[in-house]
Amino acid sequence: MNIKHYLQQNHTRALPILSFPAVQKLGTTVDALVHSADLQADAMALIARETDTLAAVSPMDLSLEAEAFGAEVRFSANEVPTVTGQLVCDAKDADALCVPALSAGRIPTALEGVRKAKKCITDKPVLAGMIGPFSLAGRLMDVTEIMYTCFDEPEAVHTVLQKASDFLTAYAKAFCDAGADGIVMAEPLAGVLSPDMAEEFSVPYVTQIIDAVQTDDFGVIYHNCGNTVPRMLPQIFSQHACAYHFGNASDMKEILEQAPADILCMGNIDPVAQFCAGTPETMKASVGALTDACGAYPNFVLSSGCDIPAHAKWENIGAFFDALAR
């Protein structure tokens, strides 16, 4: 499937980053979901079946790749896993860091979940969630410490970034082999960088991965929900992704005004304020306001601003799709 062509042809439908709320209807927990390929496939199939989503997206667990490298991860019943501690502290640690095999940690679980989902979802694309290189490096080096290290020991950061990129390239290719039609690459930590720093520490590595894995039949959707996004749009759009996904910290209309007409831009209903804390009425109003502002752009695709939390209200999810259908 030519995923970019498919998205362009169906741009009036919505593609929220929606997977974890499926646990409510499956009668399971987030912890069980992130450890089970069968549950992940069931979750994707449920979302594909019960909503008019443009594509099914695998659970966006941004601890998974860092765990494969050896980082410690904290699990809880109803929250997405989080990385704890600092695996790489200095240049020596960066040099010693090993690129893991695709058999490490829960990587096989994620790959098998997509493989199983692809067998039962036949009417829309299946997209795999994956972290971006700078965001992965931040989880390995600590998200605060990496900002200092970019100035104090930039070569150490580049060493980790290259190893992260090598792993993510192999991981993305494995998703392709598992049958995925593409990946959603989440690079949120790059969204706190200045444009110049993003140009050095994120863009080259994202581009490297995309150029290595993207084909007509396997696309990369780049996600960045940081608050500096509007200042780095030229850098972001230079990365060759088949589509770009933006968080609710940015003005979607402002992004579309700067985006080339042939670049698909997705976003950006607040996943917490609307999907979790809102009501069907506020959701419909929010979707209406966004589509009024952006609906005239043929490269706009309605989405959530980020991954929708597991405790989101299903009545609000339904209202999201209903508002677009009207």
Secondary structure in CASP SS format (residue, H / E / C, confidence):
PFRMAT SS
TARGET T0000
AUTHOR 0000-0000-0000
METHOD secondary structure of the structure
MODEL  1
M C 1.00
N C 1.00
I H 1.00
K H 1.00
H H 1.00
Y H 1.00
L H 1.00
Q H 1.00
Q H 1.00
N C 1.00
H C 1.00
T C 1.00
R C 1.00
A E 1.00
L C 1.00
P C 1.00
I C 1.00
L C 1.00
S C 1.00
F C 1.00
P C 1.00
A H 1.00
V H 1.00
Q H 1.00
K H 1.00
L H 1.00
G C 1.00
T C 1.00
T C 1.00
V H 1.00
D H 1.00
A H 1.00
L H 1.00
V H 1.00
H C 1.00
S C 1.00
A H 1.00
D H 1.00
L H 1.00
Q H 1.00
A H 1.00
D H 1.00
A H 1.00
M H 1.00
A H 1.00
L H 1.00
I H 1.00
A H 1.00
R H 1.00
E H 1.00
T C 1.00
D C 1.00
T E 1.00
L C 1.00
A C 1.00
A E 1.00
V E 1.00
S C 1.00
P C 1.00
M C 1.00
D C 1.00
L C 1.00
S C 1.00
L H 1.00
E H 1.00
A H 1.00
E H 1.00
A H 1.00
F H 1.00
G C 1.00
A C 1.00
E E 1.00
V E 1.00
R E 1.00
F C 1.00
S C 1.00
A C 1.00
N C 1.00
E C 1.00
V C 1.00
P C 1.00
T E 1.00
V E 1.00
T E 1.00
G C 1.00
Q C 1.00
L C 1.00
V C 1.00
C C 1.00
D C 1.00
A H 1.00
K H 1.00
D H 1.00
A H 1.00
D H 1.00
A H 1.00
L C 1.00
C C 1.00
V C 1.00
P C 1.00
A C 1.00
L C 1.00
S C 1.00
A C 1.00
G C 1.00
R C 1.00
I H 1.00
P H 1.00
T H 1.00
A H 1.00
L H 1.00
E H 1.00
G H 1.00
V H 1.00
R H 1.00
K H 1.00
A H 1.00
K H 1.00
K H 1.00
C H 1.00
I C 1.00
T C 1.00
D C 1.00
K C 1.00
P C 1.00
V E 1.00
L E 1.00
A E 1.00
G E 1.00
M E 1.00
I E 1.00
G C 1.00
P H 1.00
F H 1.00
S H 1.00
L H 1.00
A H 1.00
G H 1.00
R H 1.00
L H 1.00
M H 1.00
D C 1.00
V C 1.00
T C 1.00
E H 1.00
I H 1.00
M H 1.00
Y H 1.00
T H 1.00
C H 1.00
F H 1.00
D H 1.00
E C 1.00
P H 1.00
E H 1.00
A H 1.00
V H 1.00
H H 1.00
T H 1.00
V H 1.00
L H 1.00
Q H 1.00
K H 1.00
A H 1.00
S H 1.00
D H 1.00
F H 1.00
L H 1.00
T H 1.00
A H 1.00
Y H 1.00
A H 1.00
K H 1.00
A H 1.00
F H 1.00
C H 1.00
D H 1.00
A C 1.00
G C 1.00
A C 1.00
D C 1.00
G E 1.00
I E 1.00
V E 1.00
M E 1.00
A E 1.00
E C 1.00
P H 1.00
L H 1.00
A H 1.00
G H 1.00
V H 1.00
L C 1.00
S C 1.00
P H 1.00
D H 1.00
M H 1.00
A H 1.00
E H 1.00
E H 1.00
F H 1.00
S C 1.00
V H 1.00
P H 1.00
Y H 1.00
V H 1.00
T H 1.00
Q H 1.00
I H 1.00
I H 1.00
D H 1.00
A H 1.00
V H 1.00
Q C 1.00
T E 1.00
D C 1.00
D C 1.00
F E 1.00
G E 1.00
V E 1.00
I E 1.00
Y E 1.00
H E 1.00
N E 1.00
C C 1.00
G C 1.00
N C 1.00
T C 1.00
V H 1.00
P H 1.00
R H 1.00
M C 1.00
L H 1.00
P H 1.00
Q H 1.00
I H 1.00
F H 1.00
S C 1.00
Q C 1.00
H C 1.00
A C 1.00
C C 1.00
A E 1.00
Y E 1.00
H E 1.00
F E 1.00
G C 1.00
N C 1.00
A C 1.00
S C 1.00
D C 1.00
M H 1.00
K H 1.00
E H 1.00
I H 1.00
L H 1.00
E H 1.00
Q H 1.00
A C 1.00
P C 1.00
A C 1.00
D C 1.00
I C 1.00
L E 1.00
C E 1.00
M E 1.00
G E 1.00
N E 1.00
I E 1.00
D C 1.00
P C 1.00
V C 1.00
A C 1.00
Q C 1.00
F C 1.00
C C 1.00
A C 1.00
G C 1.00
T C 1.00
P H 1.00
E H 1.00
T H 1.00
M H 1.00
K H 1.00
A H 1.00
S H 1.00
V H 1.00
G H 1.00
A H 1.00
L H 1.00
T H 1.00
D H 1.00
A H 1.00
C H 1.00
G C 1.00
A C 1.00
Y C 1.00
P C 1.00
N C 1.00
F E 1.00
V E 1.00
L E 1.00
S E 1.00
S E 1.00
G C 1.00
C C 1.00
D C 1.00
I C 1.00
P C 1.00
A C 1.00
H C 1.00
A C 1.00
K C 1.00
W H 1.00
E H 1.00
N H 1.00
I H 1.00
G H 1.00
A H 1.00
F H 1.00
F H 1.00
D H 1.00
A H 1.00
L H 1.00
A H 1.00
R C 1.00
END
